[in-house]
């Protein structure tokens, strides 16, 4: 795999704010979660070339955050 760059795959995690390991309230561990079970979503974008710029990757991640209903 020498000289072959792996693709960059944009990923977003939704629904993690407020969970035990989030930094909500400026605390990492020492807080009580508001709920026990949280629905969490993971969204994957299309693989991008290894030489993609940070701005291109940031844009691809941003597009994953927009609900599909708004895109149409």
RABEL-V602297 format. One record per residue. SS is DSSP state (a for helix, b for strand, c for the rest). OMEGA is omega as a letter, one per 30 degrees, with the letter a starting at -180 (999 if undefined). Layout:
# RABEL-V602297
ss=SS omega=OMEGA
ss=SS omega=OMEGA
This chain:
# RABEL-V602297
ss=c omega=l
ss=c omega=a
ss=c omega=l
ss=c omega=a
ss=c omega=l
ss=c omega=l
ss=c omega=l
ss=b omega=l
ss=b omega=l
ss=b omega=a
ss=b omega=l
ss=b omega=l
ss=b omega=l
ss=b omega=l
ss=c omega=a
ss=c omega=a
ss=c omega=a
ss=c omega=l
ss=c omega=a
ss=c omega=a
ss=c omega=l
ss=c omega=a
ss=c omega=a
ss=a omega=l
ss=a omega=l
ss=a omega=l
ss=c omega=l
ss=c omega=a
ss=c omega=a
ss=c omega=l
ss=c omega=l
ss=c omega=l
ss=c omega=l
ss=c omega=l
ss=c omega=l
ss=c omega=a
ss=c omega=l
ss=c omega=l
ss=c omega=a
ss=c omega=l
ss=b omega=l
ss=b omega=a
ss=b omega=l
ss=b omega=l
ss=b omega=l
ss=b omega=l
ss=b omega=a
ss=b omega=l
ss=c omega=a
ss=c omega=a
ss=c omega=l
ss=c omega=l
ss=c omega=l
ss=a omega=l
ss=a omega=l
ss=a omega=l
ss=a omega=l
ss=a omega=l
ss=a omega=l
ss=a omega=l
ss=a omega=l
ss=a omega=l
ss=a omega=l
ss=a omega=a
ss=a omega=a
ss=c omega=l
ss=c omega=a
ss=a omega=l
ss=a omega=a
ss=a omega=a
ss=a omega=a
ss=c omega=999
